[in-house]
């Protein structure tokens, strides 16, 4: 299953960007509606149907959005209308969207996916306090699918600024293959990418039937030919402690040892701590923390 990925719109005027986003939303809603057989959602029908999947009026009725088929038609046509999170939730439920598709819907509609926010909120305040106290060493909490659930400012500024990204885009695997800055900053990107894809295949063994994992892999394969090629090799590796190097834009080369501490049964949530592999990196991490106000 492939989810359409919205094009990059940072280099076009805001009005054109909104039109592109609404066009992507229109195509996405139509494709999700047309894939659902009426009997999947309890809709009875007699005779032949010209429309594949559900009709627009059936989606509106099942969603119970309270505004009728005209409103849903406008939404699917990409008109400039305001959409509430409650309505998006109802549509996602009606169209049987998995987590990744749901996040995609909320993003295209100009909203934030509450389910992603809820998962991040599940990281306890105590653990977040630990992350903050680990400064100047970068540290983060990831789940098995490489979603970044929490991190300190030192980690956020290793590559760009994670806080500027929407929650659903804060995923190390996604950024590794779709964000040019990650390719530029990570030393030995090719080796790291191959290792992470092999890690993901190993982690997926317990999730092969879960729609959200399958959709995530499909999105990556559609967005990155390099990921698709690596995925097709079927290489498998377990998560391991390792050294990673970054060309950080403010302080230069950082050589760090990455330690994984599992917070749940493997391959679940884990805490990653980045400690300096040499004295110069230690000094540069202190400099970076001071630059961003993290303290030493």
N, C-alpha and C positions, 0 to 999 in steps of 0.2 A: 504494500500500500504506500503510495507516494503522496506527500502533502506539498502543495505548491508553495514555494518559498518566495516571499515578496522581494522585488528588486531593491537594490540600494538606492535611496532617494536623497542622500545627503548633498548631492551636487546639483539638484534641480530646485527651482523655486518652490516655496511652501505650497502654493496652490496646485502646481503640477504634482507634487508629492502626494497631496491628499487625493487627487484624482487617481493616481496610480494605486494607492492603498485601497480606495473604494472599489476600483476595478478588480484587484486581487480578491477582495472580500466577496464581490459578486461571483467570481468564478469559483471560489472555494465553496461558498454556500450551495451553489448549483450542483457542483460535483458531489458534495456530501448528500444532498437530497436525492439525487438520481441513483445513488448506489443502494438505497434502502428499499427492499421489497415491502409492499404494504403489509403483508402478513407478519413481518418482523415486529411491527408496532401495533398490531391488532386492528388494522384497517381492512374491512371487507370490501370486495369489489366484484362486479359481474361483468363479464365480457372482456373485450380487448381494451387496453389503455394506450393512448398515443404517447403519453409521457412516461419515460423510464423512471422507475422508483416512485417516490411520493409526488403528489401535486403540491403547488404552493399553498393552496387553501387547506390542504391536509396538515402541512407543517404548522401553519398558523393555528389551526384548531387544536392540534395535539400540544403545541407549546403553551396555549392558553395565555398568550401575551396580551390579550385584551384590546387589541387594536385592529384586528381583522386582517383579511388577506391583502387588502390594499397596502397596508403598512409593511407587511412582510415582502410584498412584491417590490416596493420601493427599495427596501434594504437589499434585496437580491439584485436589483438593477443598479446598485451602486449610487443611489441618490444621497445627497448630503443631508442626512437626518441624524438626530441624536439618539444614541442607543444606551440604555441603562445596563448595569451589570446584571440586574435581575432578569432582564429580557435575554441577554446573552446566555445566561445560565440556563434558561428555559429552552432556548434554541439548541444549545450544546447537548442538553439531555434528550431532546426530541430526535436530533440527528445522530445519536449514539456515538458522539465524539469521544475518543480516548484522551488521555491527558495532554499529549503533544498537540493533537488537533484542537483541543479546547484552548490551550495557550495560544495557538496560531490564530484562532477566531478572535480572542480578546485583543491580541496585538493589532490585527487588521482593523478592528473596530475602534482602535484608539483607546483601549482600556487596559487594565492590568488583570492578569489571571489570579483570582482569589485562591484557587487551589495551590498554585505555586507559592503564593504568599503564605498560605497556611503551613505548608511544609517547612518553609524557612522559619516560621514562627515556632515550630516544634523544637527548635534548638533552644535549650534552656538558657535563662539569664545567667546562670552560674557558668555554663560553658562559654558563653559570649564574654563573660568577665575574664575567664582564663585566656581566651584568645587575645584580649586587649593587653593583659599583663605579660604576654609573651614577647611583646615589642621590646627591642627593635627587630626581633626575628619574625619573618612572615609566617603566618599560620592560617589554615582554613579548615572547614568541615565540608566534606563531599559525601554524596550518596553513591551507590554502586554505578549509577549512570553518569557520573561526573558532573551532576548539578552542584553548584556552589551554594550551600545552604547558609554559610556564615563565614566571615573572614575578618582579620584585623586590617588596619589601614596600610601596614607594611606590605601585606600580600596584595591589597587592592592596587597599589601603585607599582608593582613589579612590571606590569605591562599596561600602559594607559591608565585608565581609572575605571574600575569595575562599577563604581557607584553611578556612573553615567549610563550604564546599560539597564534595560528593563529586566525584571527578575527572570523571565523566561529565556533570556539570552545569556544568562550567567552560567554557562556550561563549558567546562574546559575542553571537551572534545569538539563541541560546535565551534568555539572560538579558534581552536587550533587549526581547523581546516577552512574556516570562512573569513577570519579576520587577518588581513595582511600584516598588521602590526605584530601579531603573535609570531608569525613566520619570521619577521625581521628581528625580533628581540630574542627569541629562543635560539641558543647555539645548538648546532647539530639537529636542526628541525626534522630532517628526514628520519634519523634514527629514533628520535623521540616520538614522531608520529607513528612509525611502524610499531614501536613498543606499545603505545597506548591503544592502538587498534587491536593488537593481539591481547592486551589486557581486557578490553571491552568484550571481545569474543569469549574469553574465559569467564568473565563476570556474568555474561548473558546465559550461561548454561542453566541457571535456575529460573530464568525468565523467558524462555523461548516461546511460550504461549501467551505472554502478556502483550496486549495491543500497544501499550505505551512504549515498550522497548522496541517492538517491531516497527512502529511508526517512526521512532527516533532514528533507527538505523536507515530506514527508507529515506528520511529527510536528508541525512548526511550523504547517502549515495547519490541522491539527486543534486545536492548542492556542490559536491566535490568529487570530480573524477578520481583524484588521488586517493580519497577515502575508499571509493568503490573498488579501485584496483587492489588496495591493501586488504579490504574485507574479503575479496574473492580468493585470496591466498589461504584463508582458513588457518592462519597462524594463531597459536594460543600461548599466552604467557600469564603467569600469576603476578599479582601485585607484589612488588618488592621495594625495599629501601634502595636509594640510588643517589648519584650526584647529578645535579642539574645546573646549567649555566645560562645566565641571562645577560644581555647587553642592555642594562637599564639606562634609560635616556638621561637621567639626572646624575648618576654616580658612576656609571661605567660597568665593567664586567663584574658579575657576581658569581662565585662558585659556591654552591650550597649543597649540603647533604640533606636529603628528604627522608624523614622518618614517618612511617604510617603507624598510627595507633587506632586499632579497631574499637569503635564505640557500640558495635552490634555484631551479631554473628556474621562471619564472612558469607557472601560478599556485600555486606551492608554498609552502613555509614562509618566513616573513618575521619580521624583528625590527622592532618598533614602538617608537620613542623619542619621549617627550613632553617637549618643552622649553618653558620659559615664553615666552609671547608678549608679556609686559610685566614691568616690574620688580617690581610688587606680587605677581604670580603667583610670581616667583622667590623672594621672601621667604616667601610662604605655603607653597611646597613645602619650603623648609628647615624651617619650623615643623612641617609635617606629618611630615617625616622624624624630627625630634627627638621628636615625640609618640609615634611608634611604635618609637623606638630604632634607626632606620636610620642616623642620623648625617648630617652635612652634608658 
